[in-house]
Amino acid sequence: MRSGKKAIVSGGSGFIGGRLISELLDNGYDVTAVIRDDNDETPFPKDKVTIVNKDINDITPGDFTSEDGYDVFFNLAWAGVSDPLKNDMELQIGNITMSMHTIEIAKRIGCRLFISSGTVAEYSYSDSVTNVDARQTPNDMYGAAKTSVHYFLEVRARQLAQPFVWVVLPSTYGERRRNDNIITYTIKTLLGRGKPIYGKLEQMWDFLYVDDVARALRLVGEAGHPGKVYGIGSGVHKPLKEYVERIRDIIDPSLPLGIGDRPEMTGKTICACINIDDLQKDTGFTPKFTFDEGIERTIKWIMDTEGTS
């Protein structure tokens, strides 16, 4: 008789992976985390998690000990997600091999569902809210590699008879995100009383707080239909300018913003928004956090960790 829900998370020490592990633990899962760098900053109680401290390329079936298999394998491991590495072609291609190794292991240890994560960057040149079955239009090697690995995994899952779901993750923000995306760049600059510089910020965007992303992933693991692609997001679509202005107003409405001070990198206005109808229909997902609530938490974390006031 099975003792309870069992999940594996690769990329468990990452920004989203760590939050997903906490979400799974809070909902009664036995969790095994594949972590390459096991350190004191691991964002979950390590005494409650089985840790496989290995590079994902080196895992073997013997690293996973459940005799009755696992409910779901969340494959979130990916090398080269920061901007300086997104066009490192050799590194990005290596992620395809890594993901293919992971699905082979999932099949051999009896995972009932294999979930791997894509990104809204697969659809960089969309000019409207995008359905996940639309033609991908990546603008860097990171987005191209994600697009490629989706189809590699889809074919291999069919060959292995391994139930598989692809999820398209949104622009995600929250505590512990350390790279300077537009959210963290804006917050840090304004907290330092500086003037952040941007293009026109006319792009339509959808941001989702990291705790909601983790909950959406768990719900897909529980109620998602094998063979489908799920877009994850808030369902709220606004120009980037409105998000930036809201962050400024929360910190200090008197601070200046350099909107339009930086030349545009492309003449095309894009829309980084994904349709989430299937996610809502199949899992019942709705966000718990408003943009303001998530931003206030993120601001507090940055102030606490960086001593900014």
ZIUR-V665232 format. One record per residue. N is the residue number from 0. OMEGA is omega in radians with two decimals (none if undefined). Layout:
# ZIUR-V665232
n: {N | N}
omega: {OMEGA | OMEGA}
This chain:
# ZIUR-V665232
n: {0 | 1 | 2 | 3 | 4 | 5 | 6 | 7 | 8 | 9 | 10 | 11 | 12 | 13 | 14 | 15 | 16 | 17 | 18 | 19 | 20 | 21 | 22 | 23 | 24 | 25 | 26 | 27 | 28 | 29 | 30 | 31 | 32 | 33 | 34 | 35 | 36 | 37 | 38 | 39 | 40 | 41 | 42 | 43 | 44 | 45 | 46 | 47 | 48 | 49 | 50 | 51 | 52 | 53 | 54 | 55 | 56 | 57 | 58 | 59 | 60 | 61 | 62 | 63 | 64 | 65 | 66 | 67 | 68 | 69 | 70 | 71 | 72 | 73 | 74 | 75 | 76 | 77 | 78 | 79 | 80 | 81 | 82 | 83 | 84 | 85 | 86 | 87 | 88 | 89 | 90 | 91 | 92 | 93 | 94 | 95 | 96 | 97 | 98 | 99 | 100 | 101 | 102 | 103 | 104 | 105 | 106 | 107 | 108 | 109 | 110 | 111 | 112 | 113 | 114 | 115 | 116 | 117 | 118 | 119 | 120 | 121 | 122 | 123 | 124 | 125 | 126 | 127 | 128 | 129 | 130 | 131 | 132 | 133 | 134 | 135 | 136 | 137 | 138 | 139 | 140 | 141 | 142 | 143 | 144 | 145 | 146 | 147 | 148 | 149 | 150 | 151 | 152 | 153 | 154 | 155 | 156 | 157 | 158 | 159 | 160 | 161 | 162 | 163 | 164 | 165 | 166 | 167 | 168 | 169 | 170 | 171 | 172 | 173 | 174 | 175 | 176 | 177 | 178 | 179 | 180 | 181 | 182 | 183 | 184 | 185 | 186 | 187 | 188 | 189 | 190 | 191 | 192 | 193 | 194 | 195 | 196 | 197 | 198 | 199 | 200 | 201 | 202 | 203 | 204 | 205 | 206 | 207 | 208 | 209 | 210 | 211 | 212 | 213 | 214 | 215 | 216 | 217 | 218 | 219 | 220 | 221 | 222 | 223 | 224 | 225 | 226 | 227 | 228 | 229 | 230 | 231 | 232 | 233 | 234 | 235 | 236 | 237 | 238 | 239 | 240 | 241 | 242 | 243 | 244 | 245 | 246 | 247 | 248 | 249 | 250 | 251 | 252 | 253 | 254 | 255 | 256 | 257 | 258 | 259 | 260 | 261 | 262 | 263 | 264 | 265 | 266 | 267 | 268 | 269 | 270 | 271 | 272 | 273 | 274 | 275 | 276 | 277 | 278 | 279 | 280 | 281 | 282 | 283 | 284 | 285 | 286 | 287 | 288 | 289 | 290 | 291 | 292 | 293 | 294 | 295 | 296 | 297 | 298 | 299 | 300 | 301 | 302 | 303 | 304 | 305 | 306 | 307 | 308}
omega: {-3.10 | -3.02 | -3.10 | -3.11 | -3.11 | -3.12 | 3.00 | 3.09 | 2.97 | -3.00 | -3.00 | 3.11 | -3.13 | -3.09 | 3.14 | -3.10 | 3.13 | 3.12 | 3.10 | 3.13 | 3.10 | 3.11 | 3.13 | 3.11 | -3.13 | -3.12 | 2.93 | 3.14 | 2.81 | -3.00 | 2.95 | -3.10 | 3.02 | -3.02 | 3.11 | -3.11 | 3.14 | -3.11 | -3.05 | -3.12 | 3.12 | -2.91 | 3.10 | -3.14 | -3.03 | -3.14 | 3.13 | -3.04 | 2.98 | -3.05 | 2.98 | -3.04 | -3.08 | 2.88 | -3.07 | 3.13 | -3.06 | -3.12 | 3.12 | 3.08 | -3.13 | 3.11 | -3.06 | -2.85 | -3.14 | -3.10 | -3.13 | 3.03 | -3.08 | 3.14 | -3.03 | 3.02 | 3.07 | -3.10 | -3.11 | -3.12 | 3.11 | 3.12 | 3.04 | -3.14 | 3.11 | -3.05 | -3.12 | -3.06 | -3.03 | 3.10 | 3.01 | -2.96 | -3.12 | 3.12 | -3.12 | 3.09 | 3.10 | 3.11 | 3.11 | 3.10 | 3.14 | -3.13 | 3.11 | 3.06 | -3.08 | -3.12 | 3.06 | 3.12 | -3.14 | 3.13 | -3.05 | -3.11 | 3.00 | 3.06 | -3.10 | 3.09 | 3.08 | -3.14 | 3.08 | -2.94 | 2.97 | -3.04 | 3.06 | 3.10 | 3.03 | -3.03 | -2.96 | -3.05 | 3.04 | 3.13 | 3.08 | 3.09 | -2.93 | 2.91 | -3.03 | 3.10 | 3.10 | 3.09 | 3.13 | -3.14 | -3.11 | 3.12 | 3.04 | -3.10 | 3.07 | 3.12 | 3.12 | 3.13 | 3.08 | 3.10 | -3.12 | -3.06 | 3.05 | -3.09 | 3.03 | -3.11 | -3.14 | 3.13 | -3.09 | 3.09 | 3.11 | 3.12 | -3.11 | -2.98 | 3.12 | 3.08 | -2.95 | 3.04 | 3.04 | 3.10 | 3.10 | -3.08 | -3.11 | 2.93 | -2.98 | -3.14 | 3.10 | 3.13 | 3.09 | 3.00 | -2.96 | 3.14 | -3.02 | 2.91 | -3.02 | 3.13 | -3.08 | 3.08 | -3.13 | -3.11 | -3.09 | -3.13 | -3.13 | 3.09 | 3.07 | 3.14 | 3.08 | 3.13 | 3.11 | -3.06 | -3.10 | 2.86 | -3.08 | 3.12 | 3.10 | -3.10 | 3.04 | -3.02 | 3.07 | 3.08 | 3.09 | 3.14 | -2.96 | 3.12 | 3.08 | 3.07 | 3.13 | -3.14 | 3.10 | 3.11 | 3.11 | -3.12 | 3.06 | 3.09 | -3.10 | -3.00 | 3.14 | -3.11 | 3.09 | -3.12 | -3.12 | 3.01 | -3.11 | 2.95 | 3.10 | 3.12 | 3.14 | -3.03 | 3.11 | -3.05 | -3.12 | 2.99 | 3.12 | -3.13 | -3.10 | 3.09 | -3.12 | 3.12 | 3.14 | 3.08 | 3.12 | -3.10 | 3.11 | -3.12 | -3.13 | -3.08 | -3.10 | -3.07 | -3.13 | 3.05 | -3.14 | 3.13 | -3.10 | -3.10 | -3.12 | 3.11 | 3.10 | 3.12 | 3.11 | 3.12 | -3.07 | 3.06 | -3.05 | -3.13 | -3.12 | -3.09 | -3.08 | 3.08 | -3.10 | -3.09 | -3.12 | 3.08 | -3.14 | -3.10 | -3.03 | -3.04 | -3.09 | -3.06 | 2.85 | -3.14 | 3.04 | -3.03 | 2.98 | 3.09 | 3.14 | -3.13 | 3.13 | -3.14 | 3.12 | 3.08 | -3.12 | 3.10 | -3.14 | -3.13 | 3.12 | 3.10 | -3.12 | -3.03 | -3.08 | 3.10 | -3.11 | 3.14 | none}
